[in-house]
Amino acid sequence: MSYPIKEQLSINLGYNRRIARPNLWQVNPYANAFDRFFNRQGNPALNPEFSHNIELNLSSNFKKWSFNPSIFYRYKNNLILSNYLNTSDNIILQ
């Protein structure tokens, strides 16, 4: 949405919602051992990750220059993260 305040000045507001689905290796339940230190196993119960994005922009255009400050906010839920387990020390890293 855009709202003109003056001839050279306007306010813009944008919203979008994005979805990111897990990759095949993130949902593959079978373990893959590349070497004795690295083992990968997916989670077949992973849900998609959603992000809600809002941007507020002030646009001012003049003859030789323009000024466009903006504010951006993102909220994500159902984050898809990787956990790493160091089997020698039993430490989980993210």
Jmol script that loads the backbone (N, CA, C; Angstrom):
load data "model"
ATOM      1  N   MET A   1       0.843  -1.166   0.000  1.00  0.00           N
ATOM      2  CA  MET A   1       0.000   0.000   0.000  1.00  0.00           C
ATOM      3  C   MET A   1       0.889   1.230   0.000  1.00  0.00           C
ATOM      4  N   SER A   2       0.446   2.224  -0.669  1.00  0.00           N
ATOM      5  CA  SER A   2       1.178   3.479  -0.734  1.00  0.00           C
ATOM      6  C   SER A   2       0.192   4.623  -0.508  1.00  0.00           C
ATOM      7  N   TYR A   3       0.641   5.601   0.289  1.00  0.00           N
ATOM      8  CA  TYR A   3      -0.188   6.766   0.569  1.00  0.00           C
ATOM      9  C   TYR A   3       0.635   8.022   0.302  1.00  0.00           C
ATOM     10  N   PRO A   4       0.249   8.831  -0.681  1.00  0.00           N
ATOM     11  CA  PRO A   4       1.007  10.061  -0.958  1.00  0.00           C
ATOM     12  C   PRO A   4       0.658  11.160   0.049  1.00  0.00           C
ATOM     13  N   ILE A   5       1.687  11.734   0.659  1.00  0.00           N
ATOM     14  CA  ILE A   5       1.492  12.826   1.612  1.00  0.00           C
ATOM     15  C   ILE A   5       1.585  14.165   0.879  1.00  0.00           C
ATOM     16  N   LYS A   6       2.653  14.323   0.131  1.00  0.00           N
ATOM     17  CA  LYS A   6       2.862  15.487  -0.731  1.00  0.00           C
ATOM     18  C   LYS A   6       3.260  14.974  -2.102  1.00  0.00           C
ATOM     19  N   GLU A   7       3.570  15.889  -3.015  1.00  0.00           N
ATOM     20  CA  GLU A   7       3.955  15.480  -4.362  1.00  0.00           C
ATOM     21  C   GLU A   7       5.252  14.664  -4.359  1.00  0.00           C
ATOM     22  N   GLN A   8       6.218  15.024  -3.516  1.00  0.00           N
ATOM     23  CA  GLN A   8       7.493  14.321  -3.467  1.00  0.00           C
ATOM     24  C   GLN A   8       7.599  13.341  -2.298  1.00  0.00           C
ATOM     25  N   LEU A   9       6.578  13.182  -1.483  1.00  0.00           N
ATOM     26  CA  LEU A   9       6.672  12.397  -0.256  1.00  0.00           C
ATOM     27  C   LEU A   9       5.521  11.393  -0.169  1.00  0.00           C
ATOM     28  N   SER A  10       5.864  10.143   0.095  1.00  0.00           N
ATOM     29  CA  SER A  10       4.823   9.126   0.256  1.00  0.00           C
ATOM     30  C   SER A  10       5.266   8.082   1.286  1.00  0.00           C
ATOM     31  N   ILE A  11       4.277   7.414   1.854  1.00  0.00           N
ATOM     32  CA  ILE A  11       4.529   6.344   2.821  1.00  0.00           C
ATOM     33  C   ILE A  11       4.068   5.040   2.189  1.00  0.00           C
ATOM     34  N   ASN A  12       4.910   4.008   2.310  1.00  0.00           N
ATOM     35  CA  ASN A  12       4.597   2.692   1.759  1.00  0.00           C
ATOM     36  C   ASN A  12       4.599   1.667   2.881  1.00  0.00           C
ATOM     37  N   LEU A  13       3.641   0.767   2.856  1.00  0.00           N
ATOM     38  CA  LEU A  13       3.553  -0.309   3.828  1.00  0.00           C
ATOM     39  C   LEU A  13       3.387  -1.613   3.061  1.00  0.00           C
ATOM     40  N   GLY A  14       4.226  -2.580   3.385  1.00  0.00           N
ATOM     41  CA  GLY A  14       4.159  -3.874   2.706  1.00  0.00           C
ATOM     42  C   GLY A  14       4.144  -5.013   3.698  1.00  0.00           C
ATOM     43  N   TYR A  15       3.416  -6.062   3.361  1.00  0.00           N
ATOM     44  CA  TYR A  15       3.347  -7.260   4.191  1.00  0.00           C
ATOM     45  C   TYR A  15       3.406  -8.473   3.270  1.00  0.00           C
ATOM     46  N   ASN A  16       4.156  -9.492   3.685  1.00  0.00           N
ATOM     47  CA  ASN A  16       4.094 -10.769   2.986  1.00  0.00           C
ATOM     48  C   ASN A  16       4.338 -11.897   3.972  1.00  0.00           C
ATOM     49  N   ARG A  17       3.859 -13.049   3.591  1.00  0.00           N
ATOM     50  CA  ARG A  17       4.028 -14.255   4.397  1.00  0.00           C
ATOM     51  C   ARG A  17       4.691 -15.285   3.505  1.00  0.00           C
ATOM     52  N   ARG A  18       5.800 -15.834   3.982  1.00  0.00           N
ATOM     53  CA  ARG A  18       6.546 -16.810   3.194  1.00  0.00           C
ATOM     54  C   ARG A  18       6.572 -18.148   3.895  1.00  0.00           C
ATOM     55  N   ILE A  19       6.720 -19.184   3.102  1.00  0.00           N
ATOM     56  CA  ILE A  19       6.803 -20.537   3.625  1.00  0.00           C
ATOM     57  C   ILE A  19       8.095 -21.175   3.112  1.00  0.00           C
ATOM     58  N   ALA A  20       8.789 -21.877   3.998  1.00  0.00           N
ATOM     59  CA  ALA A  20       9.994 -22.617   3.631  1.00  0.00           C
ATOM     60  C   ALA A  20       9.798 -24.057   4.087  1.00  0.00           C
ATOM     61  N   ARG A  21       9.775 -24.942   3.134  1.00  0.00           N
ATOM     62  CA  ARG A  21       9.591 -26.355   3.462  1.00  0.00           C
ATOM     63  C   ARG A  21      10.951 -27.015   3.670  1.00  0.00           C
ATOM     64  N   PRO A  22      11.010 -28.054   4.519  1.00  0.00           N
ATOM     65  CA  PRO A  22      12.288 -28.726   4.756  1.00  0.00           C
ATOM     66  C   PRO A  22      12.788 -29.442   3.497  1.00  0.00           C
ATOM     67  N   ASN A  23      14.112 -29.504   3.366  1.00  0.00           N
ATOM     68  CA  ASN A  23      14.734 -30.215   2.254  1.00  0.00           C
ATOM     69  C   ASN A  23      14.628 -31.718   2.471  1.00  0.00           C
ATOM     70  N   LEU A  24      14.967 -32.474   1.446  1.00  0.00           N
ATOM     71  CA  LEU A  24      14.899 -33.924   1.531  1.00  0.00           C
ATOM     72  C   LEU A  24      15.826 -34.473   2.615  1.00  0.00           C
ATOM     73  N   TRP A  25      17.044 -33.945   2.722  1.00  0.00           N
ATOM     74  CA  TRP A  25      17.981 -34.463   3.724  1.00  0.00           C
ATOM     75  C   TRP A  25      17.565 -34.079   5.138  1.00  0.00           C
ATOM     76  N   GLN A  26      16.685 -33.072   5.289  1.00  0.00           N
ATOM     77  CA  GLN A  26      16.210 -32.682   6.615  1.00  0.00           C
ATOM     78  C   GLN A  26      15.082 -33.583   7.114  1.00  0.00           C
ATOM     79  N   VAL A  27      14.397 -34.288   6.217  1.00  0.00           N
ATOM     80  CA  VAL A  27      13.305 -35.179   6.626  1.00  0.00           C
ATOM     81  C   VAL A  27      13.648 -36.656   6.443  1.00  0.00           C
ATOM     82  N   ASN A  28      14.797 -36.970   5.884  1.00  0.00           N
ATOM     83  CA  ASN A  28      15.206 -38.355   5.673  1.00  0.00           C
ATOM     84  C   ASN A  28      15.500 -39.019   7.022  1.00  0.00           C
ATOM     85  N   PRO A  29      14.725 -40.046   7.429  1.00  0.00           N
ATOM     86  CA  PRO A  29      14.917 -40.630   8.758  1.00  0.00           C
ATOM     87  C   PRO A  29      16.123 -41.557   8.864  1.00  0.00           C
ATOM     88  N   TYR A  30      16.731 -41.896   7.742  1.00  0.00           N
ATOM     89  CA  TYR A  30      17.860 -42.835   7.775  1.00  0.00           C
ATOM     90  C   TYR A  30      19.164 -42.095   8.042  1.00  0.00           C
ATOM     91  N   ALA A  31      20.017 -42.689   8.857  1.00  0.00           N
ATOM     92  CA  ALA A  31      21.286 -42.058   9.227  1.00  0.00           C
ATOM     93  C   ALA A  31      22.308 -42.229   8.104  1.00  0.00           C
ATOM     94  N   ASN A  32      23.040 -41.155   7.821  1.00  0.00           N
ATOM     95  CA  ASN A  32      24.146 -41.179   6.867  1.00  0.00           C
ATOM     96  C   ASN A  32      25.412 -40.846   7.622  1.00  0.00           C
ATOM     97  N   ALA A  33      26.348 -41.776   7.638  1.00  0.00           N
ATOM     98  CA  ALA A  33      27.621 -41.546   8.331  1.00  0.00           C
ATOM     99  C   ALA A  33      28.677 -41.241   7.284  1.00  0.00           C
ATOM    100  N   PHE A  34      29.165 -39.992   7.268  1.00  0.00           N
ATOM    101  CA  PHE A  34      30.195 -39.601   6.322  1.00  0.00           C
ATOM    102  C   PHE A  34      31.573 -40.013   6.818  1.00  0.00           C
ATOM    103  N   ASP A  35      31.784 -39.888   8.089  1.00  0.00           N
ATOM    104  CA  ASP A  35      32.997 -40.374   8.733  1.00  0.00           C
ATOM    105  C   ASP A  35      32.661 -40.637  10.200  1.00  0.00           C
ATOM    106  N   ARG A  36      33.617 -40.939  11.010  1.00  0.00           N
ATOM    107  CA  ARG A  36      33.304 -41.304  12.393  1.00  0.00           C
ATOM    108  C   ARG A  36      32.884 -40.108  13.242  1.00  0.00           C
ATOM    109  N   PHE A  37      33.089 -38.885  12.743  1.00  0.00           N
ATOM    110  CA  PHE A  37      32.732 -37.690  13.503  1.00  0.00           C
ATOM    111  C   PHE A  37      31.450 -37.018  13.004  1.00  0.00           C
ATOM    112  N   PHE A  38      31.019 -37.369  11.808  1.00  0.00           N
ATOM    113  CA  PHE A  38      29.874 -36.680  11.214  1.00  0.00           C
ATOM    114  C   PHE A  38      28.813 -37.692  10.820  1.00  0.00           C
ATOM    115  N   ASN A  39      27.640 -37.575  11.421  1.00  0.00           N
ATOM    116  CA  ASN A  39      26.516 -38.453  11.156  1.00  0.00           C
ATOM    117  C   ASN A  39      25.284 -37.573  10.957  1.00  0.00           C
ATOM    118  N   ARG A  40      24.558 -37.769   9.876  1.00  0.00           N
ATOM    119  CA  ARG A  40      23.385 -36.940   9.571  1.00  0.00           C
ATOM    120  C   ARG A  40      22.138 -37.815   9.575  1.00  0.00           C
ATOM    121  N   GLN A  41      21.102 -37.332  10.260  1.00  0.00           N
ATOM    122  CA  GLN A  41      19.814 -38.015  10.263  1.00  0.00           C
ATOM    123  C   GLN A  41      18.726 -36.961  10.314  1.00  0.00           C
ATOM    124  N   GLY A  42      17.725 -37.093   9.456  1.00  0.00           N
ATOM    125  CA  GLY A  42      16.645 -36.116   9.396  1.00  0.00           C
ATOM    126  C   GLY A  42      15.491 -36.457  10.312  1.00  0.00           C
ATOM    127  N   ASN A  43      14.542 -35.558  10.364  1.00  0.00           N
ATOM    128  CA  ASN A  43      13.346 -35.720  11.189  1.00  0.00           C
ATOM    129  C   ASN A  43      12.133 -35.685  10.257  1.00  0.00           C
ATOM    130  N   PRO A  44      11.461 -36.822  10.042  1.00  0.00           N
ATOM    131  CA  PRO A  44      10.320 -36.821   9.120  1.00  0.00           C
ATOM    132  C   PRO A  44       9.105 -36.056   9.645  1.00  0.00           C
ATOM    133  N   ALA A  45       9.106 -35.664  10.898  1.00  0.00           N
ATOM    134  CA  ALA A  45       7.975 -34.926  11.473  1.00  0.00           C
ATOM    135  C   ALA A  45       8.151 -33.409  11.395  1.00  0.00           C
ATOM    136  N   LEU A  46       9.142 -32.913  10.629  1.00  0.00           N
ATOM    137  CA  LEU A  46       9.356 -31.463  10.520  1.00  0.00           C
ATOM    138  C   LEU A  46       8.180 -30.795   9.820  1.00  0.00           C
ATOM    139  N   ASN A  47       7.775 -29.665  10.333  1.00  0.00           N
ATOM    140  CA  ASN A  47       6.725 -28.854   9.733  1.00  0.00           C
ATOM    141  C   ASN A  47       7.359 -27.719   8.930  1.00  0.00           C
ATOM    142  N   PRO A  48       6.619 -27.118   8.008  1.00  0.00           N
ATOM    143  CA  PRO A  48       7.153 -25.979   7.262  1.00  0.00           C
ATOM    144  C   PRO A  48       7.427 -24.785   8.181  1.00  0.00           C
ATOM    145  N   GLU A  49       8.361 -23.945   7.758  1.00  0.00           N
ATOM    146  CA  GLU A  49       8.713 -22.726   8.491  1.00  0.00           C
ATOM    147  C   GLU A  49       7.968 -21.561   7.837  1.00  0.00           C
ATOM    148  N   PHE A  50       7.305 -20.754   8.656  1.00  0.00           N
ATOM    149  CA  PHE A  50       6.573 -19.591   8.148  1.00  0.00           C
ATOM    150  C   PHE A  50       7.244 -18.313   8.617  1.00  0.00           C
ATOM    151  N   SER A  51       7.272 -17.308   7.757  1.00  0.00           N
ATOM    152  CA  SER A  51       7.787 -16.003   8.169  1.00  0.00           C
ATOM    153  C   SER A  51       6.790 -14.927   7.741  1.00  0.00           C
ATOM    154  N   HIS A  52       6.550 -14.010   8.654  1.00  0.00           N
ATOM    155  CA  HIS A  52       5.679 -12.852   8.413  1.00  0.00           C
ATOM    156  C   HIS A  52       6.589 -11.633   8.348  1.00  0.00           C
ATOM    157  N   ASN A  53       6.543 -10.906   7.243  1.00  0.00           N
ATOM    158  CA  ASN A  53       7.431  -9.772   7.009  1.00  0.00           C
ATOM    159  C   ASN A  53       6.615  -8.504   6.824  1.00  0.00           C
ATOM    160  N   ILE A  54       7.012  -7.458   7.548  1.00  0.00           N
ATOM    161  CA  ILE A  54       6.353  -6.158   7.441  1.00  0.00           C
ATOM    162  C   ILE A  54       7.430  -5.109   7.174  1.00  0.00           C
ATOM    163  N   GLU A  55       7.174  -4.234   6.218  1.00  0.00           N
ATOM    164  CA  GLU A  55       8.119  -3.160   5.898  1.00  0.00           C
ATOM    165  C   GLU A  55       7.367  -1.844   5.796  1.00  0.00           C
ATOM    166  N   LEU A  56       7.899  -0.825   6.469  1.00  0.00           N
ATOM    167  CA  LEU A  56       7.359   0.529   6.422  1.00  0.00           C
ATOM    168  C   LEU A  56       8.433   1.411   5.807  1.00  0.00           C
ATOM    169  N   ASN A  57       8.072   2.148   4.760  1.00  0.00           N
ATOM    170  CA  ASN A  57       9.040   2.901   3.983  1.00  0.00           C
ATOM    171  C   ASN A  57       8.522   4.317   3.769  1.00  0.00           C
ATOM    172  N   LEU A  58       9.403   5.280   3.953  1.00  0.00           N
ATOM    173  CA  LEU A  58       9.103   6.681   3.653  1.00  0.00           C
ATOM    174  C   LEU A  58       9.899   7.049   2.410  1.00  0.00           C
ATOM    175  N   SER A  59       9.227   7.434   1.352  1.00  0.00           N
ATOM    176  CA  SER A  59       9.879   7.730   0.083  1.00  0.00           C
ATOM    177  C   SER A  59       9.771   9.218  -0.220  1.00  0.00           C
ATOM    178  N   SER A  60      10.925   9.876  -0.318  1.00  0.00           N
ATOM    179  CA  SER A  60      10.948  11.295  -0.679  1.00  0.00           C
ATOM    180  C   SER A  60      11.854  11.470  -1.889  1.00  0.00           C
ATOM    181  N   ASN A  61      11.268  11.926  -2.990  1.00  0.00           N
ATOM    182  CA  ASN A  61      11.984  12.096  -4.252  1.00  0.00           C
ATOM    183  C   ASN A  61      12.051  13.575  -4.609  1.00  0.00           C
ATOM    184  N   PHE A  62      13.251  14.016  -4.896  1.00  0.00           N
ATOM    185  CA  PHE A  62      13.478  15.395  -5.309  1.00  0.00           C
ATOM    186  C   PHE A  62      14.147  15.397  -6.674  1.00  0.00           C
ATOM    187  N   LYS A  63      14.479  16.553  -7.192  1.00  0.00           N
ATOM    188  CA  LYS A  63      15.007  16.636  -8.555  1.00  0.00           C
ATOM    189  C   LYS A  63      16.311  15.860  -8.737  1.00  0.00           C
ATOM    190  N   LYS A  64      17.274  16.024  -7.836  1.00  0.00           N
ATOM    191  CA  LYS A  64      18.590  15.411  -8.026  1.00  0.00           C
ATOM    192  C   LYS A  64      18.893  14.297  -7.036  1.00  0.00           C
ATOM    193  N   TRP A  65      18.051  14.062  -6.067  1.00  0.00           N
ATOM    194  CA  TRP A  65      18.341  13.024  -5.070  1.00  0.00           C
ATOM    195  C   TRP A  65      17.043  12.501  -4.469  1.00  0.00           C
ATOM    196  N   SER A  66      17.163  11.397  -3.786  1.00  0.00           N
ATOM    197  CA  SER A  66      16.008  10.822  -3.093  1.00  0.00           C
ATOM    198  C   SER A  66      16.461  10.271  -1.741  1.00  0.00           C
ATOM    199  N   PHE A  67      15.528  10.198  -0.814  1.00  0.00           N
ATOM    200  CA  PHE A  67      15.806   9.707   0.529  1.00  0.00           C
ATOM    201  C   PHE A  67      14.703   8.714   0.883  1.00  0.00           C
ATOM    202  N   ASN A  68      15.090   7.454   1.192  1.00  0.00           N
ATOM    203  CA  ASN A  68      14.112   6.396   1.422  1.00  0.00           C
ATOM    204  C   ASN A  68      14.443   5.581   2.666  1.00  0.00           C
ATOM    205  N   PRO A  69      14.190   6.096   3.863  1.00  0.00           N
ATOM    206  CA  PRO A  69      14.411   5.271   5.060  1.00  0.00           C
ATOM    207  C   PRO A  69      13.298   4.227   5.193  1.00  0.00           C
ATOM    208  N   SER A  70      13.653   3.082   5.757  1.00  0.00           N
ATOM    209  CA  SER A  70      12.642   2.041   5.928  1.00  0.00           C
ATOM    210  C   SER A  70      12.897   1.260   7.211  1.00  0.00           C
ATOM    211  N   ILE A  71      11.843   0.645   7.709  1.00  0.00           N
ATOM    212  CA  ILE A  71      11.887  -0.219   8.888  1.00  0.00           C
ATOM    213  C   ILE A  71      11.328  -1.567   8.462  1.00  0.00           C
ATOM    214  N   PHE A  72      12.038  -2.627   8.858  1.00  0.00           N
ATOM    215  CA  PHE A  72      11.648  -3.980   8.461  1.00  0.00           C
ATOM    216  C   PHE A  72      11.535  -4.855   9.703  1.00  0.00           C
ATOM    217  N   TYR A  73      10.479  -5.659   9.783  1.00  0.00           N
ATOM    218  CA  TYR A  73      10.284  -6.570  10.912  1.00  0.00           C
ATOM    219  C   TYR A  73       9.920  -7.946  10.359  1.00  0.00           C
ATOM    220  N   ARG A  74      10.544  -8.987  10.917  1.00  0.00           N
ATOM    221  CA  ARG A  74      10.264 -10.364  10.507  1.00  0.00           C
ATOM    222  C   ARG A  74       9.990 -11.216  11.741  1.00  0.00           C
ATOM    223  N   TYR A  75       8.905 -11.980  11.679  1.00  0.00           N
ATOM    224  CA  TYR A  75       8.574 -12.937  12.727  1.00  0.00           C
ATOM    225  C   TYR A  75       8.495 -14.319  12.096  1.00  0.00           C
ATOM    226  N   LYS A  76       9.264 -15.277  12.647  1.00  0.00           N
ATOM    227  CA  LYS A  76       9.261 -16.639  12.123  1.00  0.00           C
ATOM    228  C   LYS A  76       8.739 -17.592  13.178  1.00  0.00           C
ATOM    229  N   ASN A  77       7.983 -18.601  12.722  1.00  0.00           N
ATOM    230  CA  ASN A  77       7.592 -19.672  13.624  1.00  0.00           C
ATOM    231  C   ASN A  77       7.835 -21.020  12.941  1.00  0.00           C
ATOM    232  N   ASN A  78       7.944 -22.064  13.758  1.00  0.00           N
ATOM    233  CA  ASN A  78       8.339 -23.406  13.306  1.00  0.00           C
ATOM    234  C   ASN A  78       9.710 -23.374  12.636  1.00  0.00           C
ATOM    235  N   LEU A  79      10.685 -22.782  13.301  1.00  0.00           N
ATOM    236  CA  LEU A  79      12.018 -22.674  12.730  1.00  0.00           C
ATOM    237  C   LEU A  79      12.609 -24.049  12.443  1.00  0.00           C
ATOM    238  N   ILE A  80      13.277 -24.151  11.307  1.00  0.00           N
ATOM    239  CA  ILE A  80      13.989 -25.370  10.941  1.00  0.00           C
ATOM    240  C   ILE A  80      15.458 -25.134  11.257  1.00  0.00           C
ATOM    241  N   LEU A  81      15.939 -25.790  12.309  1.00  0.00           N
ATOM    242  CA  LEU A  81      17.323 -25.629  12.744  1.00  0.00           C
ATOM    243  C   LEU A  81      18.023 -26.976  12.724  1.00  0.00           C
ATOM    244  N   SER A  82      19.340 -26.941  12.624  1.00  0.00           N
ATOM    245  CA  SER A  82      20.138 -28.163  12.672  1.00  0.00           C
ATOM    246  C   SER A  82      20.787 -28.289  14.039  1.00  0.00           C
ATOM    247  N   ASN A  83      20.768 -29.466  14.589  1.00  0.00           N
ATOM    248  CA  ASN A  83      21.457 -29.768  15.839  1.00  0.00           C
ATOM    249  C   ASN A  83      22.646 -30.668  15.524  1.00  0.00           C
ATOM    250  N   TYR A  84      23.769 -30.397  16.143  1.00  0.00           N
ATOM    251  CA  TYR A  84      24.976 -31.188  15.950  1.00  0.00           C
ATOM    252  C   TYR A  84      25.363 -31.812  17.276  1.00  0.00           C
ATOM    253  N   LEU A  85      25.596 -33.091  17.277  1.00  0.00           N
ATOM    254  CA  LEU A  85      25.952 -33.820  18.488  1.00  0.00           C
ATOM    255  C   LEU A  85      27.400 -34.259  18.384  1.00  0.00           C
ATOM    256  N   ASN A  86      28.208 -33.808  19.324  1.00  0.00           N
ATOM    257  CA  ASN A  86      29.597 -34.238  19.412  1.00  0.00           C
ATOM    258  C   ASN A  86      29.606 -35.498  20.268  1.00  0.00           C
ATOM    259  N   THR A  87      29.774 -36.651  19.644  1.00  0.00           N
ATOM    260  CA  THR A  87      29.615 -37.921  20.351  1.00  0.00           C
ATOM    261  C   THR A  87      30.722 -38.188  21.354  1.00  0.00           C
ATOM    262  N   SER A  88      31.877 -37.561  21.192  1.00  0.00           N
ATOM    263  CA  SER A  88      32.950 -37.804  22.147  1.00  0.00           C
ATOM    264  C   SER A  88      32.676 -37.117  23.486  1.00  0.00           C
ATOM    265  N   ASP A  89      31.986 -35.951  23.448  1.00  0.00           N
ATOM    266  CA  ASP A  89      31.706 -35.210  24.682  1.00  0.00           C
ATOM    267  C   ASP A  89      30.209 -35.148  25.002  1.00  0.00           C
ATOM    268  N   ASN A  90      29.351 -35.710  24.134  1.00  0.00           N
ATOM    269  CA  ASN A  90      27.896 -35.651  24.272  1.00  0.00           C
ATOM    270  C   ASN A  90      27.400 -34.205  24.415  1.00  0.00           C
ATOM    271  N   ILE A  91      27.865 -33.332  23.525  1.00  0.00           N
ATOM    272  CA  ILE A  91      27.487 -31.920  23.516  1.00  0.00           C
ATOM    273  C   ILE A  91      26.625 -31.674  22.286  1.00  0.00           C
ATOM    274  N   ILE A  92      25.485 -31.003  22.476  1.00  0.00           N
ATOM    275  CA  ILE A  92      24.622 -30.653  21.355  1.00  0.00           C
ATOM    276  C   ILE A  92      24.866 -29.189  21.012  1.00  0.00           C
ATOM    277  N   LEU A  93      25.200 -28.931  19.743  1.00  0.00           N
ATOM    278  CA  LEU A  93      25.455 -27.576  19.263  1.00  0.00           C
ATOM    279  C   LEU A  93      24.360 -27.210  18.280  1.00  0.00           C
ATOM    280  N   GLN A  94      23.990 -25.933  18.243  1.00  0.00           N
ATOM    281  CA  GLN A  94      23.007 -25.461  17.253  1.00  0.00           C
ATOM    282  C   GLN A  94      23.629 -24.406  16.396  1.00  0.00           C
TER     283      GLN A  94
END
end "model"
wireframe off; spacefill off
backbone 0.3
color backbone group
